[in-house]
Amino acid sequence: MASQSDKRSKWTKFLSVAGPFLGLAFVTIIFAFSEDLRPVFYTGGNWKNILTQTVIVSLGALGMTLIIVSGGIDLSVGSVVALTGVVGARLLEHHVSPVLVVLVTVLTGGLVGLINGSIIAGFRMLPFVVTLGMMGIARGVAKWLAGNQTVNIEGESPVVRVMEKLSPDTFFPLPYGVWIALVLTFLVSLLLRCTVFGRYIFAIGSNEATARLCGISVRTHKVLIYSLAGLFFGLAGLMQLSRLTQGDPSVAIGLELDIIAAVVIGGASLNGGTGSVMGSVIGALIMAVLRAGSSQMNWDNYVQEIIIGIVIILAVGLDKLRQRQSAASA
């Protein structure tokens, strides 16, 4: 009996770690069966484009992983990305220094996260309700700041070159945004797995009442988690600004669903207490590969959405399977 429990436990751990990588390998190999697509899909230029498209969702997924692992959710991400993009564009419009533009844009995202976390923790309100309300508030403020139109940037600025693709037909050099996302993925992974703060995040998500009894200041940590996640959402907004070279208050509608889907595909549980940063980023990459391959196959957009939906359902089903096996081996 013990040996069966050990086998289930090992299989569960294997699925948690290797599942996203196996999924990425699977969706990558699928497109090899098309003779017309193969010469185009497996090129350095195409994979540079895929990685560049993954940056915004990946940065959002870093913050969302912290929130979901702690047992929360944030539906305001898309609106925060639009808001911070408009803030950055307005600052560039007034010829503010690039360093200050980056700081203010990222901190704007952090401020929204601080407000979300303070309301959720202070008034013990449901994250779903609070962030749903913030979704509308942030989008409305973005439209107000932009005058309900796009904010175009005149002149050159280092900020708008962060996502610039030099030599688009070759894999290197990669845009700065890709390297920033990779470095932050490594750092957040260390934060989640190798620090006391990271262990507290898992503890809160696993059982909030038990975490409180163990002496963890749950309210304070929730505020910190949402604030830190907001910084990543602000950085994603900065990357969106760099990619579009304009501040658009109507951009990133539905982005929160892509980010949540990436985290779930990457192995996180919506019940909290489970997840990994690397898995979330791989989940974002899986979605980007599917979209790129589907687009190059000239499939209609609704076909792409159906495929992404099926992948999300399968990922959630896999999470339920892992939970059952964990309960059986306990």
Rosetta blueprint (number, residue, H / E / L):
1 M L
2 A H
3 S H
4 Q H
5 S H
6 D H
7 K H
8 R H
9 S H
10 K H
11 W H
12 T H
13 K H
14 F H
15 L H
16 S H
17 V H
18 A H
19 G H
20 P H
21 F H
22 L H
23 G H
24 L H
25 A H
26 F H
27 V H
28 T H
29 I H
30 I H
31 F H
32 A H
33 F H
34 S L
35 E L
36 D L
37 L L
38 R H
39 P H
40 V H
41 F H
42 Y L
43 T L
44 G H
45 G H
46 N H
47 W H
48 K H
49 N H
50 I H
51 L H
52 T H
53 Q H
54 T H
55 V H
56 I H
57 V H
58 S H
59 L H
60 G H
61 A H
62 L H
63 G H
64 M H
65 T H
66 L H
67 I H
68 I H
69 V H
70 S L
71 G L
72 G L
73 I L
74 D L
75 L L
76 S L
77 V H
78 G H
79 S H
80 V H
81 V H
82 A H
83 L H
84 T H
85 G H
86 V H
87 V H
88 G H
89 A H
90 R H
91 L H
92 L H
93 E H
94 H L
95 H L
96 V L
97 S L
98 P H
99 V H
100 L H
101 V H
102 V H
103 L H
104 V H
105 T H
106 V H
107 L H
108 T H
109 G H
110 G H
111 L H
112 V H
113 G H
114 L H
115 I H
116 N H
117 G H
118 S H
119 I H
120 I H
121 A H
122 G H
123 F L
124 R L
125 M L
126 L L
127 P H
128 F H
129 V H
130 V H
131 T H
132 L H
133 G H
134 M H
135 M H
136 G H
137 I H
138 A H
139 R H
140 G H
141 V H
142 A H
143 K H
144 W H
145 L H
146 A H
147 G L
148 N L
149 Q L
150 T L
151 V E
152 N E
153 I L
154 E L
155 G L
156 E L
157 S L
158 P H
159 V H
160 V H
161 R H
162 V L
163 M L
164 E L
165 K L
166 L L
167 S L
168 P L
169 D L
170 T L
171 F L
172 F L
173 P L
174 L L
175 P L
176 Y H
177 G H
178 V H
179 W H
180 I H
181 A H
182 L H
183 V H
184 L H
185 T H
186 F H
187 L H
188 V H
189 S H
190 L H
191 L H
192 L H
193 R H
194 C H
195 T L
196 V H
197 F H
198 G H
199 R H
200 Y H
201 I H
202 F H
203 A H
204 I H
205 G H
206 S H
207 N L
208 E H
209 A H
210 T H
211 A H
212 R H
213 L H
214 C L
215 G L
216 I L
217 S L
218 V H
219 R H
220 T H
221 H H
222 K H
223 V H
224 L H
225 I H
226 Y H
227 S H
228 L H
229 A H
230 G H
231 L H
232 F H
233 F H
234 G H
235 L H
236 A H
237 G H
238 L H
239 M H
240 Q H
241 L H
242 S H
243 R H
244 L H
245 T L
246 Q E
247 G E
248 D L
249 P L
250 S L
251 V L
252 A L
253 I L
254 G L
255 L H
256 E H
257 L H
258 D H
259 I H
260 I H
261 A H
262 A H
263 V H
264 V H
265 I H
266 G L
267 G L
268 A L
269 S L
270 L L
271 N L
272 G L
273 G L
274 T L
275 G L
276 S L
277 V H
278 M H
279 G H
280 S H
281 V H
282 I H
283 G H
284 A H
285 L H
286 I H
287 M H
288 A H
289 V H
290 L H
291 R H
292 A H
293 G H
294 S H
295 S H
296 Q H
297 M L
298 N L
299 W L
300 D L
301 N H
302 Y H
303 V H
304 Q H
305 E H
306 I H
307 I H
308 I H
309 G H
310 I H
311 V H
312 I H
313 I H
314 L H
315 A H
316 V H
317 G H
318 L H
319 D H
320 K H
321 L H
322 R H
323 Q H
324 R H
325 Q H
326 S H
327 A H
328 A H
329 S H
330 A L
